[in-house]
């Protein structure tokens, strides 16, 4: 084989290997970042579910304090 053809084949193999390697690394990074975002969204959703409960408890405690203050007067 001619040395030019051999050089071209080696270059093709290197280019394909580098491209596929880059695609795999990029895919892994994207999957990792999506996983982290999903975790943050899950934490936020958990917080959003608990807030109405906390607000209700605060309202109940406020009413209880008002009753206790009225009783002391």
N, C-alpha and C positions, 0 to 999 in steps of 0.2 A: 504494500500500500504506500501511497505517496505520503510524505510527512505532513503535508497540508491537510489531507483528509483525516489523518490521525489526530492532529491538533484540533481540527474542527469537531471531531467526535468527542474528544476529551473536554473541550469547551462546552459542548452541548450537555454532556453529563453533569458538569459542574454547575451550569446554569439551571438545569432542571432540579438538581439536588438542592441548590440554594433557594430556588423559588418554592419548592415544596416544603423545605425546612422553615422558611419564613411564614408560609401560610399556616403551618401547624402551630408555630409559636404564637402567631397572631390570634389564631382560633382559641388557643388555650387561655391567652390573656383576656380575650373578649368574654369567654365563658366564666372566668374568675371574676371579672368586673360585674357581669350580670348577676352572678351569685351573691356578691357583696351588696349590690343594689336591692336584690330580693330580700336579703336579710334586713336591710335598713327599712324597707317598706313594711316588712312583717313587724318590726319593732314599733314603727309608727302606728300601724293598725291596732296593735295591742294597746298602745297608749290611748288611741282614739276610742277604743271600746271601753276602757276603764274610766275615762273622764266623766261621762254622764253619771256613773256610779258615785264617783267622788263628789261631783256637784250635788247630787241628791243627798249624800251624807252631810255635806256642809250645810245644806238648806235645813235638814232635820236638826242638826246641832244648833243652828241659829234660832230656830223656833223654840227649841228646848231652853236655850239661854234666855230668850225673851220671857218665857213662862216663869223661869226661876227668878228673873229680875222682878217680874210683876208680883210674885209671891212675897218677895222680900220687902216690897214697898208697903 
